[in-house]
């Protein structure tokens, strides 16, 4: 029996096993075995197909945002509306057959927006070059998941989930440390309602852990624990849900969708409805801050800010300006919300805030 047949056999057993307290342990082991076999199959298939042509994008700007959605949902039109790109637009499926980047400049921040081929059912398994398309997604700082209805957005999320990409989720708060001896020690910090210590140990053994210390700091599900075991194949990415072509929807349809997806942004690229709101939302979700630099005795440069991740330090700013600035750093002065008074003297570890003005003092 090959791996694919073994997976099908186990999945059939899983489908036929009712979920209750008595079968919970057995279901956990079945899921662990299926996940392990799928991982082995993916490795074999990737080694065989590694010579194929893959999509690729050279990252530019301060962050990369990827447009995701089924064919003909309006990704190319949106790209052309908010960036300098020229992506072919037509009223038929699969217009975009490659990766097309464009640059959005908004509030001093340069965001690379990337249009990729449409996601169709079975993409995670390779349908419609889905594996190559989804491999590009893993490099994103943010996803715009687009659809004319919530169901289209849910279908894309399902394909991402099957490909090991977790949308708007954080990695489970579980730490596994291998040890040389002593068996498996499980430390559970909060009450578990889906999994118990015995199940954790058996699932670890299934993945080849015989000596390890495990610390669980959240109420975790079976699937979340498998994500921990397969951490090298899991990617956690923020996403904004975008309902497109709202000029074709009735007020009642819009009201219903807003109730179902309250966080969604509603747009019409052709009518230029909602585009500024979407740009603001992209910047907000990327968690980026702008820091303006000034030379001693001069006014700050307000045209070209340094863009850092939220929580960025003076050291991060130095690295972005020049690789030698850390070694030559003496001190810095900062004006803005991150300091108690204007021009406060700070060190490398000082955390900056959006809109701060930074004056670096370095040795010559």
C-alpha positions as CSV (number, residue, x, y, z in Angstrom):
1,X,0.0,0.0,0.0
2,X,1.5,3.4,-1.0
3,X,1.3,6.6,1.0
4,X,-1.7,8.0,-0.9
5,X,-3.7,4.8,-0.4
6,X,-2.8,4.7,3.3
7,X,-3.9,8.4,3.7
8,X,-7.3,7.6,2.0
9,X,-7.7,4.6,4.3
10,X,-7.1,6.6,7.4
11,X,-9.3,9.5,6.2
12,X,-12.1,7.0,5.7
13,X,-11.7,5.7,9.2
14,X,-11.7,9.3,10.5
15,X,-14.9,10.1,8.7
16,X,-16.6,7.0,10.1
17,X,-15.5,7.6,13.7
18,X,-18.1,9.6,15.7
19,X,-16.5,12.4,17.8
20,X,-17.1,12.0,21.5
21,X,-15.1,11.8,24.7
22,X,-14.4,8.1,24.3
23,X,-13.1,8.4,20.7
24,X,-11.2,11.7,21.2
25,X,-7.9,10.1,21.8
26,X,-8.3,7.8,18.8
27,X,-9.2,10.7,16.5
28,X,-6.2,12.6,17.7
29,X,-3.9,9.8,16.7
30,X,-5.6,9.3,13.3
31,X,-5.2,13.0,12.5
32,X,-1.5,12.9,13.6
33,X,-0.9,9.9,11.3
34,X,-2.6,11.5,8.4
35,X,-0.7,14.7,8.8
36,X,2.6,12.9,9.0
37,X,1.9,10.9,5.9
38,X,0.8,14.0,4.0
39,X,4.1,15.6,5.0
40,X,6.0,12.7,3.6
41,X,4.0,12.7,0.4
42,X,4.6,16.5,-0.1
43,X,8.3,16.0,0.3
44,X,8.4,13.3,-2.3
45,X,6.2,15.2,-4.7
46,X,8.2,18.4,-4.3
47,X,11.5,16.6,-5.0
48,X,10.0,15.1,-8.2
49,X,8.5,18.4,-9.4
50,X,11.3,20.7,-8.2
51,X,12.5,21.2,-11.8
52,X,9.2,22.8,-12.9
53,X,8.9,26.5,-13.5
54,X,7.6,28.3,-10.4
55,X,6.2,31.8,-9.9
56,X,8.5,34.3,-8.2
57,X,8.4,37.9,-7.1
58,X,11.3,40.1,-6.1
59,X,10.3,41.9,-2.9
60,X,10.4,45.7,-3.1
61,X,9.2,48.6,-1.0
62,X,8.5,48.5,2.8
63,X,6.1,45.5,2.7
64,X,4.5,43.0,0.3
65,X,0.7,42.5,0.0
66,X,-0.7,39.8,-2.2
67,X,-4.1,39.9,-3.9
68,X,-6.0,36.5,-3.6
69,X,-9.3,35.5,-4.9
70,X,-11.1,33.3,-7.5
71,X,-10.7,34.2,-11.2
72,X,-12.5,37.3,-12.5
73,X,-13.1,38.8,-9.0
74,X,-11.4,42.1,-9.9
75,X,-7.8,41.7,-8.6
76,X,-6.2,43.1,-11.8
77,X,-8.6,46.1,-11.8
78,X,-7.8,46.8,-8.2
79,X,-4.1,46.6,-8.8
80,X,-4.3,49.0,-11.7
81,X,-6.5,51.4,-9.6
82,X,-4.2,51.8,-6.6
83,X,-0.7,51.2,-8.1
84,X,1.5,52.0,-11.1
85,X,1.1,48.5,-12.5
86,X,-0.5,47.6,-15.8
87,X,-2.2,44.2,-15.3
88,X,-4.3,43.0,-18.2
89,X,-8.0,43.2,-17.4
90,X,-10.7,41.3,-19.2
91,X,-14.1,39.9,-18.5
92,X,-13.1,36.2,-18.7
93,X,-11.3,33.8,-16.3
94,X,-7.6,33.4,-15.9
95,X,-6.5,36.7,-17.4
96,X,-3.5,36.8,-15.0
97,X,-1.2,33.9,-15.8
98,X,1.8,35.2,-14.0
99,X,2.8,37.3,-11.0
100,X,2.3,41.1,-11.6
101,X,3.6,43.5,-9.0
102,X,2.8,47.2,-8.6
103,X,3.8,49.9,-6.0
104,X,1.3,51.6,-3.8
105,X,2.6,54.8,-2.2
106,X,0.4,55.9,0.7
107,X,1.1,58.2,3.6
108,X,4.8,58.0,2.8
109,X,4.9,54.2,2.9
110,X,5.8,52.1,-0.2
111,X,3.8,48.9,-0.4
112,X,4.3,46.3,-3.1
113,X,0.9,45.0,-4.3
114,X,1.2,41.7,-6.1
115,X,-1.5,40.2,-8.4
116,X,-1.3,36.4,-8.8
117,X,-3.4,33.9,-10.8
118,X,-6.9,33.2,-9.4
119,X,-7.3,30.5,-6.7
120,X,-9.7,27.6,-7.7
121,X,-11.0,24.6,-5.8
122,X,-8.2,22.1,-5.3
123,X,-5.4,24.6,-5.7
124,X,-3.7,23.3,-2.6
125,X,-3.4,19.9,-4.3
126,X,-1.9,21.5,-7.5
127,X,-5.0,22.2,-9.6
128,X,-4.6,25.2,-11.8
129,X,-0.9,25.5,-10.8
130,X,-2.2,26.1,-7.3
131,X,0.9,24.8,-5.5
132,X,3.1,27.3,-7.3
133,X,0.6,30.1,-6.7
134,X,0.3,29.3,-3.0
135,X,4.0,29.2,-2.6
136,X,4.2,32.9,-3.5
137,X,1.6,33.6,-0.8
138,X,4.0,32.4,1.9
139,X,6.2,35.4,1.3
140,X,3.5,38.0,1.9
141,X,3.3,40.4,4.8
142,X,-0.4,40.8,4.3
143,X,-3.1,39.2,2.2
144,X,-6.1,40.9,0.5
145,X,-8.6,38.0,0.1
146,X,-11.1,39.2,-2.4
147,X,-14.6,38.0,-3.4
148,X,-18.0,39.2,-4.6
149,X,-19.5,37.2,-1.8
150,X,-18.5,35.7,1.6
151,X,-18.6,32.2,0.1
152,X,-15.9,33.1,-2.4
153,X,-13.7,34.4,0.5
154,X,-14.4,31.2,2.5
155,X,-13.3,29.0,-0.4
156,X,-10.0,30.8,-0.7
157,X,-9.4,30.5,3.1
158,X,-10.1,26.8,2.8
159,X,-7.5,26.4,0.1
160,X,-5.0,28.3,2.2
161,X,-5.8,26.2,5.3
162,X,-5.2,23.0,3.3
163,X,-1.9,24.4,2.1
164,X,-0.8,25.0,5.8
165,X,-1.4,28.8,5.6
166,X,-3.3,30.1,8.7
167,X,-5.2,33.3,8.1
168,X,-5.6,35.9,11.0
169,X,-4.4,33.4,13.5
170,X,-1.4,33.3,15.9
171,X,0.9,30.3,16.3
172,X,-0.3,28.1,19.2
173,X,1.3,28.9,22.5
174,X,3.1,25.5,22.8
175,X,6.8,24.9,23.2
176,X,8.4,21.5,22.5
177,X,12.1,21.0,23.5
178,X,13.9,17.7,22.6
179,X,15.9,16.1,25.4
180,X,18.5,13.4,25.5
181,X,16.7,11.3,28.1
182,X,13.9,11.2,30.6
183,X,10.9,10.4,28.3
184,X,8.2,12.9,27.6
185,X,7.3,15.5,30.2
186,X,4.1,17.5,29.6
187,X,3.5,20.8,31.5
188,X,0.0,22.1,31.1
189,X,-0.6,25.7,32.3
190,X,-4.3,26.0,31.5
191,X,-7.2,23.6,31.6
192,X,-7.6,21.6,28.4
193,X,-11.0,20.8,26.9
194,X,-10.0,19.1,23.6
195,X,-6.8,17.2,24.4
196,X,-5.2,15.5,27.4
197,X,-1.7,14.6,28.5
198,X,-1.9,11.0,27.2
199,X,-3.0,12.2,23.8
200,X,-0.2,14.7,23.6
201,X,2.4,12.0,24.4
202,X,1.0,9.6,21.9
203,X,0.9,12.2,19.1
204,X,4.5,13.2,19.9
205,X,5.7,9.6,19.7
206,X,3.9,9.4,16.3
207,X,6.2,12.2,15.2
208,X,9.3,10.6,16.6
209,X,9.6,12.4,19.9
210,X,10.6,10.0,22.7
211,X,12.4,12.4,25.0
212,X,11.0,15.9,25.2
213,X,9.6,18.6,27.4
214,X,6.3,20.1,26.3
215,X,4.7,23.3,27.7
216,X,1.1,24.1,26.8
217,X,0.0,27.6,27.7
218,X,-3.4,27.7,26.0
219,X,-6.5,25.5,25.6
220,X,-5.4,23.8,22.3
221,X,-7.3,21.7,19.8
222,X,-6.0,18.5,18.1
223,X,-5.5,20.4,14.8
224,X,-3.6,23.2,16.5
225,X,-1.3,20.7,18.2
226,X,-0.6,19.1,14.8
227,X,0.2,22.5,13.5
228,X,2.9,22.7,16.3
229,X,4.3,19.4,15.2
230,X,4.4,20.6,11.6
231,X,5.6,24.1,12.4
232,X,8.1,24.1,9.5
233,X,5.2,23.8,7.1
234,X,2.9,26.3,8.7
235,X,2.7,30.1,8.0
236,X,0.6,32.6,9.9
237,X,-0.4,35.7,7.9
238,X,-2.7,38.6,8.5
239,X,-5.5,39.1,5.9
240,X,-8.0,41.8,5.0
241,X,-11.3,40.5,3.5
242,X,-12.4,42.6,0.5
243,X,-15.9,42.5,-1.1
244,X,-15.5,43.7,-4.7
245,X,-17.9,45.0,-7.4
246,X,-20.3,46.4,-4.8
247,X,-21.8,48.6,-7.5
248,X,-23.5,45.4,-8.7
249,X,-25.0,44.6,-5.2
250,X,-28.3,45.8,-3.7
251,X,-28.4,47.6,-0.4
252,X,-29.9,44.5,1.2
253,X,-27.1,42.3,-0.1
254,X,-24.5,44.7,1.3
255,X,-26.3,44.9,4.7
256,X,-26.3,41.0,4.9
257,X,-22.6,40.7,4.0
258,X,-21.6,43.4,6.5
259,X,-23.5,41.4,9.2
260,X,-21.6,38.2,8.1
261,X,-18.2,39.8,7.6
262,X,-18.1,42.9,9.8
263,X,-14.4,43.5,9.2
264,X,-14.6,43.4,5.4
265,X,-13.8,46.4,3.2
266,X,-16.3,47.1,0.4
267,X,-15.0,48.4,-2.9
268,X,-15.7,49.0,-6.5
269,X,-12.5,49.6,-8.4
270,X,-14.2,50.8,-11.5
271,X,-16.3,53.3,-9.6
272,X,-13.4,54.1,-7.3
273,X,-15.6,53.4,-4.2
274,X,-13.8,52.4,-1.0
275,X,-10.3,52.6,-2.4
276,X,-9.0,55.2,0.1
277,X,-10.5,53.2,3.0
278,X,-8.7,50.1,1.7
279,X,-5.4,51.9,1.4
280,X,-5.7,53.1,5.0
281,X,-6.6,49.6,6.2
282,X,-3.6,48.1,4.4
283,X,-1.2,50.5,6.2
284,X,-3.0,49.8,9.6
285,X,-2.8,46.0,9.3
286,X,0.9,46.1,8.2
287,X,1.8,47.6,11.6
288,X,4.3,50.0,10.1
289,X,5.5,53.3,11.6
290,X,7.1,56.3,9.9
291,X,10.2,57.9,11.5
292,X,11.5,61.2,10.1
293,X,15.2,62.0,10.3
294,X,17.0,65.3,10.8
295,X,20.6,66.5,10.9
296,X,21.9,68.6,13.8
297,X,20.8,72.2,13.5
298,X,18.5,71.5,10.4
299,X,14.8,70.9,9.9
300,X,13.6,67.3,9.6
301,X,13.1,65.6,6.2
302,X,9.4,65.1,6.0
303,X,9.3,63.8,2.4
304,X,11.1,60.4,2.9
305,X,10.4,58.7,6.2
306,X,12.2,55.7,7.4
307,X,9.6,52.9,7.6
308,X,9.9,50.4,10.5
309,X,7.8,47.7,12.0
310,X,5.7,48.7,15.0
311,X,8.0,48.5,18.0
312,X,11.1,49.3,16.0
313,X,14.0,50.8,17.9
314,X,16.7,53.4,17.2
315,X,19.0,50.5,16.4
316,X,16.5,49.3,13.7
317,X,16.6,52.8,12.2
318,X,20.4,52.9,12.2
319,X,20.5,49.6,10.3
320,X,18.1,50.9,7.7
321,X,20.2,54.0,7.1
322,X,23.7,52.5,7.0
323,X,25.2,49.2,8.1
324,X,28.1,51.1,10.0
325,X,25.8,53.4,12.0
326,X,25.4,50.9,14.9
327,X,29.2,50.7,15.4
328,X,29.6,54.5,15.1
329,X,26.5,55.4,17.3
330,X,27.0,57.8,20.2
331,X,23.4,58.8,21.1
332,X,20.2,60.0,19.5
333,X,17.7,62.8,20.2
334,X,14.0,62.2,19.5
335,X,11.0,64.5,19.2
336,X,7.5,62.8,19.3
337,X,5.2,60.5,21.2
338,X,7.8,58.0,22.2
339,X,9.7,60.5,24.5
340,X,8.7,62.5,27.6
341,X,10.0,65.8,26.3
342,X,11.1,67.2,22.9
343,X,14.7,66.4,21.9
344,X,15.1,63.7,24.6
345,X,18.4,61.9,24.5
346,X,18.0,58.1,24.0
347,X,20.0,55.0,23.2
348,X,19.9,52.2,20.7
349,X,17.2,50.2,22.5
350,X,14.7,53.1,22.6
351,X,11.4,52.2,20.9
352,X,10.1,54.7,18.4
353,X,6.5,55.6,17.5
354,X,4.8,56.7,14.3
355,X,5.7,60.3,13.4
356,X,8.8,60.5,15.6
357,X,11.6,62.8,14.5
358,X,15.1,61.2,14.9
359,X,18.4,63.0,15.1
360,X,21.4,60.6,15.2
361,X,24.8,61.5,16.7
362,X,27.6,59.2,15.4
363,X,31.4,59.3,15.6
364,X,33.2,60.3,12.4
